[in-house]
Amino acid sequence: MPVKEKELKGAIKIGIKTLIIQEIRLLRLERTFTPSFIIDEVSHSIQESKKEIVRLTRTIAQRERAALLRKMIRQQWTRKLIGPLN
């Protein structure tokens, strides 16, 4: 695997991990008495993260992209739900 492709996959993995953490944090904020402007900003940040991940994944071949994203999302989601939530 070329170095550039390896770095790209690493960046996507970190992006997905960050995105899942942000989504969980947003769910927690929505359950508390958090002011709406804070929830709106977190939501906006999540949307920006999603756009960046989409931009990065478009540089990978379609077949490889789907498999890679499924694998990464499944791994990160499982770790966050099974492991301690920080």
GIHU-V601753 format. One record per residue. RES is the residue in three letters. SS is DSSP state (A for helix, B for strand, O for the rest). BURIAL is + if it has 24 or more other C-alpha atoms within 12 Angstrom, else -. Layout:
res | ss | burial
RES | SS | BURIAL
RES | SS | BURIAL
This chain:
res | ss | burial
MET | O | -
PRO | O | -
VAL | A | -
LYS | A | -
GLU | A | -
LYS | A | -
GLU | A | -
LEU | A | -
LYS | A | +
GLY | A | -
ALA | A | -
ILE | A | +
LYS | A | +
ILE | A | -
GLY | A | +
ILE | A | +
LYS | A | +
THR | A | +
LEU | A | +
ILE | A | +
ILE | A | +
GLN | A | +
GLU | A | +
ILE | A | -
ARG | A | +
LEU | A | +
LEU | A | -
ARG | A | -
LEU | A | -
GLU | A | -
ARG | A | -
THR | O | -
PHE | O | -
THR | O | -
PRO | O | -
SER | A | -
PHE | A | -
ILE | A | -
ILE | A | -
ASP | A | -
GLU | A | -
VAL | A | +
SER | A | -
HIS | A | -
SER | A | -
ILE | A | +
GLN | A | -
GLU | A | -
SER | A | +
LYS | A | -
LYS | A | -
GLU | A | -
ILE | A | +
VAL | A | -
ARG | A | -
LEU | A | +
THR | A | +
ARG | O | -
THR | O | -
ILE | O | -
ALA | O | -
GLN | A | -
ARG | A | -
GLU | A | -
ARG | A | +
ALA | A | -
ALA | A | -
LEU | A | -
LEU | A | +
ARG | A | -
LYS | A | -
MET | A | +
ILE | A | +
ARG | A | -
GLN | A | -
GLN | A | +
TRP | A | +
THR | A | -
ARG | A | -
LYS | A | -
LEU | A | -
ILE | A | -
GLY | O | -
PRO | O | -
LEU | O | -
ASN | O | -
